[in-house]
Amino acid sequence: MDLHWSFLLVPLIIGYFAWIPGYGMNWIAASWWTTIAVLLFSFVLLHELGHALAAQNRGVKAERIILFPLGGGAYLPEQPSNVWEEVFVYAAGPLANIILALLAWGLLLTRPDGPLLIAYYLKLSGNLVVFPGIADQILGLTLAVNLLLAIGNLLPAYPLDGGRILRALLRRPLGARRATVIVTGLGVVIGSGLAWLGVRLSDPLLVFGAGFIILLSVLEYQNGWQRRRLANKAVGDVLRLPLPSLYRVYPGQPVGEVRRFFQATEWPILPVYNQWNEQVGFVEASVINEEAEDDREPVRRYCEREFVTAQPTEELLAITERIVDANVYGATIIGPRGELVGYVFTEDIMPLLDTRLKKIKRRLRQEGPAGE
Ligand SMILES: [Zn+2]
């Protein structure tokens, strides 16, 4: 589980709200805001644990959980095979919040002014006629915040849990592509509605969250487009055949020589070999150009030791996903008898993803004004 760096902002925000100019820090306010921050954090954590436990229960591995101050994300590297399993995993987060809200509701009902407090915290009645103690306030917040988390996350908009549930349900009747178009479209519509509401209520957090929903929906929509483009392409469309052994890069070779290889071959990336002529990684021209200063220095420091391998019969989409997941420059394509077939580089895949507009723009730039 990872805490996102933006958690560092939380003490600053608390300090900002508890600081009174001319007086100094109001420690009572600061400790109250800290209590609230810890409570919010534990509600979000509980939500994510709900997802993680459900995934574990269904035999799907939740790779990691990232917690942001305003929410979290559980990343599922493998999609559950069954629709209902997927729905269960995504519903488990909001369900955990609903259970906690019901618990707080039950406890509040046992308090003397319970029903009044419930009405106040759910904003069914505007003015509070009782003065709740700290325990009552915490119970009231637990009820209100968990209900808000559950309802907010169940909105049928990508990337919220509700949107992912809807996509899982629509995938079989409509197909994966249409299901994604619908939930990302809902993400833009609902996100815009929430942004409008946030402006009306002058709530910057709501505007920010709504912007996030719109942005992620647009990105996921584009991602779906790109997958479709790649699905029509074969490895042969972007394959680079092996270079003559003259251009083999070894870790001990001086940077200056590797620079000349890049110029001679015009390749953006070159494979790096060990003394037994087995590939051990890649080296990228832009890294050498930007970072290397001394041409006599061995190139070792600038080599990327990780690379992925693929077979020539694999789909380009699958290979691309592996390259992106491993965060490397490219894949080495190895044939059925272990022979080197060639390379697939991200730089060669990107042009396949370009929209027609981008292609026209690039052509205009390349042709450019005469004499350039
Ligand atoms: Zn969730």
Residues whose N, C-alpha, C, O or C-beta is under 5 A from the ligand:
A	BS01	ZN	Y90 G93 D161
